[in-house]
Protein backbone atom coordinates (compact mmCIF):
# COMPACT_ATOMS: atom_id res chain seq x y z
CA UNK A 1 0.00 0.00 0.00
CA UNK A 2 1.30 3.43 -0.95
CA UNK A 3 2.30 5.80 1.86
CA UNK A 4 0.80 9.28 1.93
CA UNK A 5 2.41 12.35 3.46
CA UNK A 6 0.42 14.32 6.01
CA UNK A 7 1.10 17.64 7.67
CA UNK A 8 0.17 18.34 11.27
CA UNK A 9 -3.40 18.83 12.47
CA UNK A 10 -4.36 22.19 13.92
CA UNK A 11 -6.13 21.87 17.26
CA UNK A 12 -8.73 24.51 17.89
CA UNK A 13 -7.62 25.89 21.25
CA UNK A 14 -9.38 29.25 21.07
CA UNK A 15 -12.72 30.58 19.90
CA UNK A 16 -11.52 30.60 16.31
CA UNK A 17 -8.68 29.61 14.03
CA UNK A 18 -7.73 31.35 10.78
CA UNK A 19 -6.06 29.06 8.25
CA UNK A 20 -4.50 30.30 5.02
CA UNK A 21 -5.59 27.67 2.47
CA UNK A 22 -3.12 28.95 -0.11
CA UNK A 23 -0.23 28.54 2.34
CA UNK A 24 -1.47 25.10 3.42
CA UNK A 25 -1.74 24.03 -0.23
CA UNK A 26 1.78 25.23 -0.97
CA UNK A 27 3.09 23.30 2.03
CA UNK A 28 1.22 20.22 0.91
CA UNK A 29 2.69 20.43 -2.60
CA UNK A 30 6.13 20.54 -0.99
CA UNK A 31 5.52 17.04 0.41
CA UNK A 32 4.93 15.55 -3.03
CA UNK A 33 6.82 12.55 -4.26
CA UNK A 34 6.82 11.36 -7.85
CA UNK A 35 4.96 8.16 -6.97
CA UNK A 36 2.10 9.76 -5.04
CA UNK A 37 -1.22 10.57 -6.65
CA UNK A 38 -2.61 12.27 -3.54
CA UNK A 39 -1.58 14.23 -0.48
CA UNK A 40 -3.66 15.42 2.47
CA UNK A 41 -3.50 17.46 5.64
CA UNK A 42 -6.13 17.57 8.36
CA UNK A 43 -6.53 21.28 9.05
CA UNK A 44 -9.05 21.01 11.88
CA UNK A 45 -10.17 18.08 14.01
CA UNK A 46 -12.32 19.37 16.81
CA UNK A 47 -15.76 18.82 18.32
CA UNK A 48 -16.96 16.34 15.73
CA UNK A 49 -15.72 18.40 12.79
CA UNK A 50 -12.85 17.41 10.49
CA UNK A 51 -11.57 19.68 7.70
CA UNK A 52 -9.08 18.07 5.34
CA UNK A 53 -7.16 19.73 2.49
CA UNK A 54 -6.46 17.13 -0.21
CA UNK A 55 -4.56 17.35 -3.48
CA UNK A 56 -5.03 14.78 -6.23
CA UNK A 57 -2.88 14.50 -9.33
CA UNK A 58 -4.75 14.01 -12.61
CA UNK A 59 -6.02 10.43 -12.58
CA UNK A 60 -5.65 10.18 -8.78
CA UNK A 61 -8.60 8.85 -6.83
CA UNK A 62 -10.25 8.62 -3.47
CA UNK A 63 -11.56 5.04 -3.56
CA UNK A 64 -15.25 4.42 -2.98
CA UNK A 65 -16.12 5.18 0.62
CA UNK A 66 -18.80 6.66 2.85
CA UNK A 67 -18.38 9.10 5.72
CA UNK A 68 -20.18 8.28 8.98
CA UNK A 69 -21.71 11.77 9.09
CA UNK A 70 -22.57 14.47 6.59
CA UNK A 71 -19.70 15.58 4.34
CA UNK A 72 -18.82 18.12 1.67
CA UNK A 73 -16.27 18.19 -1.12
CA UNK A 74 -15.34 21.71 -2.23
CA UNK A 75 -13.16 22.01 -5.33
CA UNK A 76 -10.67 24.82 -4.74
CA UNK A 77 -8.85 24.29 -8.03
CA UNK A 78 -8.90 21.73 -10.79
CA UNK A 79 -11.72 19.45 -11.92
CA UNK A 80 -12.99 16.16 -10.45
CA UNK A 81 -15.49 13.46 -11.32
CA UNK A 82 -17.57 12.07 -8.46
CA UNK A 83 -19.47 8.81 -8.79
CA UNK A 84 -22.51 8.48 -6.51
CA UNK A 85 -24.32 5.21 -7.24
CA UNK A 86 -25.19 5.31 -10.94
CA UNK A 87 -24.84 9.11 -11.13
CA UNK A 88 -21.67 10.85 -12.30
CA UNK A 89 -21.12 14.45 -11.20
CA UNK A 90 -18.34 16.67 -12.53
CA UNK A 91 -17.26 19.53 -10.27
CA UNK A 92 -14.77 22.28 -11.05
CA UNK A 93 -13.12 25.06 -9.05
CA UNK A 94 -15.67 26.99 -7.01
CA UNK A 95 -18.17 24.13 -6.79
CA UNK A 96 -19.18 22.13 -3.73
CA UNK A 97 -21.06 18.86 -3.37
CA UNK A 98 -22.68 17.82 -0.08
CA UNK A 99 -23.37 14.23 0.99
CA UNK A 100 -25.67 12.85 3.63
CA UNK A 101 -24.22 10.39 6.14
CA UNK A 102 -23.28 6.96 4.78
CA UNK A 103 -23.60 7.93 1.08
CA UNK A 104 -21.02 5.89 -0.85
CA UNK A 105 -19.03 7.85 -3.43
CA UNK A 106 -15.80 7.74 -5.44
CA UNK A 107 -13.70 10.76 -6.47
CA UNK A 108 -11.35 10.93 -9.47
CA UNK A 109 -9.27 13.95 -10.52
CA UNK A 110 -9.74 14.84 -14.17
CA UNK A 111 -6.86 17.29 -13.77
CA UNK A 112 -4.58 18.18 -10.86
CA UNK A 113 -7.02 19.30 -8.17
CA UNK A 114 -7.17 20.68 -4.65
CA UNK A 115 -10.19 19.75 -2.53
CA UNK A 116 -11.41 20.93 0.84
CA UNK A 117 -13.23 18.06 2.55
CA UNK A 118 -15.46 18.78 5.54
CA UNK A 119 -16.61 15.80 7.57
CA UNK A 120 -19.01 15.72 10.48
CA UNK A 121 -19.08 12.90 13.00
CA UNK A 122 -21.94 10.45 12.91
CA UNK A 123 -25.17 12.02 14.21
CA UNK A 124 -26.00 10.91 17.76
Secondary structure, 3 states (H helix, E strand, C coil): CCCCCECCCECCCCCCCCCCHHHHHHHHHCCCCCCCCEEEEEEEEECCEEEEEEEECCCCEEEEECCCCCEEEEEEEEEEEEEECCEEEEEECCCEEEECCCCCEEEEEEEEEEEEEEEECCCC
